[in-house]
Each structure stands twice: as C-alpha cells, then as structure tokens.
Amino acid sequence: MADYQLIVIGAGPGGYEAALRAAKLGKKVAVVERREAGGTCLNRGCVPTKTLLHSSAIYRDAKNGTHCGIHADGIRADMEEIFAYKREISQKLSSGIESLFKSAKIDLLRGTALITGSGSVRVTDTEGQSADHTCDDILIATGSVPSRPPISGLELAMTSDELLEGCDHLYRSVVIIGGGVIGIEFATFYADLGCAVTVIEGMDRLLPNMDRELGQNLALILKKQGVQVFTNAMVQGVEQAGEDIAVRFTCKEKEESVAGEAVLCAIGRRPCCDGLFTDGLAVEMNGRSIAVNENFETSLPHIYAIGDVSSKIQLAHVATAQGIACVERLCGAENRTDLSVVPSCIYCRPEIAVVGLTEAEAKEAGIPVKVGKHVMFDNAKTLIADPGRCFMKFVAHAETHELVGAQLMCEHASDMIGGVSQALANHLTAERFCRAMRPHPSFEEAMTAALEDLVQKLG
Ligand SMILES: Cc1cc2nc3c(=O)[nH]c(=O)nc-3n(C[C@H](O)[C@H](O)[C@H](O)COP(=O)(O)OP(=O)(O)OC[C@H]3O[C@@H](n4cnc5c(N)ncnc54)[C@H](O)[C@@H]3O)c2cc1C
C-alpha cells in the first residue's frame, strides 16, 4: 500500500485548498512545500500587496482629507513598520494553514519535491536529506515565479518578490516596467506615499488585456495623482546612473530615459516546474506551462496539475477553484463551480473589477452584444469618496439578453464583482439582474443605472 493516496506539491492557494478538500473527502494526504505555507499568494503576492495598499491608503486619505475637513498635519509613513505589518499578516495566515493541515491530519513534508515516477515523490530538505514517498496520485501545484526577459541590465531591477522584502526608507522615485496588474498596484502604493512614480508599458495602454476604457481612464487618474505614464514604450536597457538606476526606452520613435532610486520589473511570471521531474520522465508542455486536459490530467498517468503552473489565467481564486475541482473529480464528488466565469480585480484607486467578455472581445468572437454604461458622477457615495471618474459597464447578448461580461471601475469594485459573477454563472439576463432593489446610498446603485441603460438598448 502506498504511503499516501494523494501527494500535493506546493502549498499555495491551489495546493493547500486541494489538500484540505481531499482530506475532507477521506483521502490520506501529504503536502510538499519548500518555503512558507500559503505560496506566492499569502507570502509574495495577493495578501502582502493588499496589506501594503491598506497602509498606504490610510496615509493618502489622511493627507488628502482636507476637502472633507481632515487636517492630519505631520503624519508620516514608517516603511519599516509598514513592511513589518505586511510580514505579520502573512505569517498569521501562513501559520493558520499549517494549523488547518494539522487538524485535517495532512502531513506537511518540508523540502523540494522531485517526481521520480507516477506514484513516487522524493523530498529533499534544506540540509540535503532526501526521503522517498509513494502515493496513488500526485497533484502539481507549484505555481509561478517572476520572469525577467533578456534585456540588457535588467538584473539591476527588482522583481515583485524582492520589492516586497521591504526597505527601511521610502524611495525618492520608483520606475515600474510593466503597466499590468502587478505594476499598477505597486504604482498605487508608492504614489499614495508621495514617491515619484513612473510606469513604462509596451502596449498602447495600461492594463492592455482589459477593456480599453479601463486602461485609458486609469492612466488619466494616475497622471492626476502625479504618476508619469509612458505607453507604446519599449525598454531597451537598464543601467546604473550615479545613485539611481536609469531605464532607457523608445516611445513614439523617440529615445527616452527615466531614472529611479528603485526599478521594478513587472512584466510577467513563468510557471515554476524547473527540476520537478527526474531525468527521463518527460511531461507534455504547453509552452512553459504543464499541459493538462479538462480534468487537469497531465500526459503522465495519475499526475495532475492546477494553478499558475498549468493555467492560462494566473489568479489565486482560479488556482483554488481548479484544485478543488480536480480533487473532487478524483474523489468522485460533484463539483459545482463554473470554472469559465473568472472575476479579476485590480486594487488601484478607484478599484477595477471585471468578469466575462468585454464588448471588443465579444465582437471579435462574433457574439452580437449590447453594452449598458453608467458614469458615476451622480452616485452619492462616489461623490463623497471622490476617487476620480468611476463607471460601470455591462455587456449582454443582443438576442438572448444574457449577461456575458461586466467592467467596474469604482470604489469597492472588488467586493461587488462576485455578485456579477453569480449572475453570469447562473445565466441571468440583464432584465433579471436588474430586478433586485439596491440600497441607497451605495456604490452598487450604479449597477441598476448601468443595467437599466442596457435593458433599454436591448429593447
Ligand atoms: C505581486 C502579486 C500580486 C498578486 N495579487 C493577486 C491578487 O490580488 N489576486 C489574485 O487572485 N492573484 C494575485 N496574484 C497571483 C497569485 O498569487 C497566484 O495566481 C497564486 O498564488 C497561484 O497559486 P498556486 O497555488 O498556483 O501557486 P503559488 O501560490 O505560486 O504556490 C506554489 C507553491 O509551490 C512551492 N513549490 C514550487 N516548486 C516546488 C517544489 N519542487 N517542491 C516543493 N514546493 C514547491 C512554492 O514554494 C510555492 O509555495 C498576485 C501575484 C503577485 C506576484
């Protein structure tokens, strides 16, 4: 008999949730982890960035509160304490996961996993001691790591992992290469604290994978906050320039250069599976990701993969949903989550939250759609909070009236998108989603306004 029924490699949000669900469904489970429980999400991703943004928002609100009668003169941001608070939150959550493993009788095997065959995993600890473990099934949930493309001097730039380790002072200036989700959240954090921030994005707008209006509106809001934004800007090289680091780039056929005390390279992450398989054990790849079918099976029998290591969408809740779906299928249990409806949020100010298709994506896919929109100038809570231009958009199939997507850019958008995901997962029409009364005053009232606009256009 094997040591375990399931060995999960990686204790990120994909791996730890899958392990807990498998144990709940009666499997004997072990998790292999070489770093802290909680993976990228709790230690170097979602949670630390949101903790930093929480601190910087308090600072910014106190500084900018004069319009509503707050004069918090003399407030200061202590970087050591801000980063200590970030560490404290990550540690609390990470040790919470270890406690959950203990109560669920899951063995946490500390070390680096090497898959030596279907049903066998070697774990090597930091002292170089190895132990072999056997199992019926292996679930790979090894996540992703920051990638640094081969641009001259880019090693001078920090990755998000390095920047999150902290610094004892506030940088005078930060240059951020990459105007995607990670770059924008760091830009928000440093701009809140009063640091001079520059964002350099290669595509024609910030957040190039999202609805055009989101990126354009965000650029205007960031510029108003003092952030310098370059789009269509291709980085050519990075070099030391006295005490600063200079980033050279071409923008609209002009050579430009901007220097910062720190440079962040936020241009993507790559799946983490180097050295995961013993020599001679080849798994089919899909580019740099491990290839899986709709049941998360890899090309090797009894070896599954979920989360950032194999998924097109690299988000914590996607990793979790895939991990749970995978083990539920393995255990013969019913899985109820619609994995095709994926909300995605950016914790800038105002927040951005999207789900489903944009108008452009629907058109490209040949789906006839109508769009309803509401700009929130008349929304009382938005007027009070004064975060800049906010709006909501809903996209519905022109014939069936079924909602196919939504884009929200407003305060608390990340707390509202779950409700919209519910509507999409349950195939609600615009008319049906419009039926509920929404409280006043609330940001959510704007949903009714945008949906009413949509219903009118659908006719
Ligand atoms: C700065 C930043 C901010 C982010 N913000 C958000 C956000 O707000 N919302 C969101 O949804 N997503 C966010 N993400 C993405 C999110 O963190 C990832 O999508 C998520 O962590 C992926 O989960 P995972 O379980 O697949 O892998 P991971 O969380 O990467 O965990 C993988 C684990 O496997 C371990 N491991 C790897 N190889 C081995 C091995 N051979 N042996 C043993 N252990 C191994 C690693 O140490 C790691 O702990 C953010 C990411 C970053 C970098």
The ligand as an SDF file (V2000), in Angstrom:
LIG
                    3D

 53 58  0  0  0  0  0  0  0  0999 V2000
    2.6170   40.7970   -6.5460 C   0  0  0  0  0  0  0  0  0  0  0  0
    1.4870   39.8390   -6.8380 C   0  0  0  0  0  0  0  0  0  0  0  0
    0.1950   40.1810   -6.5260 C   0  0  0  0  0  0  0  0  0  0  0  0
   -0.8500   39.3000   -6.7710 C   0  0  0  0  0  0  0  0  0  0  0  0
   -2.1250   39.6740   -6.4560 N   0  0  0  0  0  0  0  0  0  0  0  0
   -3.1420   38.8270   -6.6860 C   0  0  0  0  0  0  0  0  0  0  0  0
   -4.4660   39.1660   -6.3160 C   0  0  0  0  0  0  0  0  0  0  0  0
   -4.7240   40.2320   -5.7690 O   0  0  0  0  0  0  0  0  0  0  0  0
   -5.4470   38.2760   -6.5630 N   0  0  0  0  0  0  0  0  0  0  0  0
   -5.2120   37.0760   -7.1640 C   0  0  0  0  0  0  0  0  0  0  0  0
   -6.1430   36.3090   -7.3800 O   0  0  0  0  0  0  0  0  0  0  0  0
   -3.9640   36.7210   -7.5360 N   0  0  0  0  0  0  0  0  0  0  0  0
   -2.9250   37.5590   -7.3010 C   0  0  0  0  0  0  0  0  0  0  0  0
   -1.6530   37.1870   -7.6280 N   0  0  0  0  0  0  0  0  0  0  0  0
   -1.4480   35.8750   -8.2720 C   0  0  0  0  0  0  0  0  0  0  0  0
   -1.4980   34.7520   -7.2380 C   0  0  0  0  0  0  0  0  0  0  0  0
   -0.5440   34.9910   -6.2230 O   0  0  0  0  0  0  0  0  0  0  0  0
   -1.2180   33.4130   -7.9110 C   0  0  0  0  0  0  0  0  0  0  0  0
   -2.1030   33.2590   -9.0030 O   0  0  0  0  0  0  0  0  0  0  0  0
   -1.4400   32.2670   -6.9450 C   0  0  0  0  0  0  0  0  0  0  0  0
   -0.5770   32.3660   -5.8320 O   0  0  0  0  0  0  0  0  0  0  0  0
   -1.1690   30.9270   -7.6520 C   0  0  0  0  0  0  0  0  0  0  0  0
   -1.4000   29.8990   -6.7570 O   0  0  0  0  0  0  0  0  0  0  0  0
   -0.7050   28.4740   -6.9340 P   0  0  0  0  0  0  0  0  0  0  0  0
   -1.2320   27.6380   -5.8030 O   0  0  0  0  0  0  0  0  0  0  0  0
   -0.8930   28.0000   -8.3120 O   0  0  0  0  0  0  0  0  0  0  0  0
    0.8700   28.7220   -6.7450 O   0  0  0  0  0  0  0  0  0  0  0  0
    1.7520   29.5330   -5.7020 P   0  0  0  0  0  0  0  0  0  0  0  0
    0.9470   30.4180   -4.8530 O   0  0  0  0  0  0  0  0  0  0  0  0
    2.8430   30.1360   -6.5020 O   0  0  0  0  0  0  0  0  0  0  0  0
    2.3330   28.4000   -4.7590 O   0  0  0  0  0  0  0  0  0  0  0  0
    3.2020   27.4210   -5.2340 C   0  0  0  0  0  0  0  0  0  0  0  0
    3.9910   26.8510   -4.0740 C   0  0  0  0  0  0  0  0  0  0  0  0
    4.7320   25.7180   -4.5460 O   0  0  0  0  0  0  0  0  0  0  0  0
    6.0080   25.6970   -3.9220 C   0  0  0  0  0  0  0  0  0  0  0  0
    6.9120   24.9000   -4.7680 N   0  0  0  0  0  0  0  0  0  0  0  0
    7.2610   25.1370   -6.0560 C   0  0  0  0  0  0  0  0  0  0  0  0
    8.0400   24.1360   -6.5270 N   0  0  0  0  0  0  0  0  0  0  0  0
    8.1780   23.2600   -5.5010 C   0  0  0  0  0  0  0  0  0  0  0  0
    8.8640   22.0040   -5.3600 C   0  0  0  0  0  0  0  0  0  0  0  0
    9.5250   21.4570   -6.3820 N   0  0  0  0  0  0  0  0  0  0  0  0
    8.7980   21.3960   -4.1620 N   0  0  0  0  0  0  0  0  0  0  0  0
    8.1310   21.9260   -3.1010 C   0  0  0  0  0  0  0  0  0  0  0  0
    7.4570   23.0950   -3.1850 N   0  0  0  0  0  0  0  0  0  0  0  0
    7.4650   23.7380   -4.3770 C   0  0  0  0  0  0  0  0  0  0  0  0
    6.3890   27.1640   -3.8400 C   0  0  0  0  0  0  0  0  0  0  0  0
    7.3490   27.3870   -2.8200 O   0  0  0  0  0  0  0  0  0  0  0  0
    5.0360   27.8200   -3.5200 C   0  0  0  0  0  0  0  0  0  0  0  0
    4.8450   27.9700   -2.1260 O   0  0  0  0  0  0  0  0  0  0  0  0
   -0.5850   38.0390   -7.3610 C   0  0  0  0  0  0  0  0  0  0  0  0
    0.7200   37.6790   -7.6630 C   0  0  0  0  0  0  0  0  0  0  0  0
    1.7510   38.5620   -7.4010 C   0  0  0  0  0  0  0  0  0  0  0  0
    3.1530   38.1540   -7.7200 C   0  0  0  0  0  0  0  0  0  0  0  0
  1  2  1  0
  2  3  1  0
  2 52  2  0
  3  4  2  0
  4  5  1  0
  4 50  1  0
  5  6  2  0
  6  7  1  0
  6 13  1  0
  7  8  2  0
  7  9  1  0
  9 10  1  0
 10 11  2  0
 10 12  1  0
 12 13  2  0
 13 14  1  0
 14 15  1  0
 14 50  1  0
 15 16  1  0
 16 17  1  0
 16 18  1  0
 18 19  1  0
 18 20  1  0
 20 21  1  0
 20 22  1  0
 22 23  1  0
 23 24  1  0
 24 25  2  0
 24 26  1  0
 24 27  1  0
 27 28  1  0
 28 29  2  0
 28 30  1  0
 28 31  1  0
 31 32  1  0
 32 33  1  0
 33 34  1  0
 33 48  1  0
 34 35  1  0
 35 36  1  0
 35 46  1  0
 36 37  1  0
 36 45  1  0
 37 38  2  0
 38 39  1  0
 39 40  1  0
 39 45  2  0
 40 41  1  0
 40 42  2  0
 42 43  1  0
 43 44  2  0
 44 45  1  0
 46 47  1  0
 46 48  1  0
 48 49  1  0
 50 51  2  0
 51 52  1  0
 52 53  1  0
M  END
$$$$
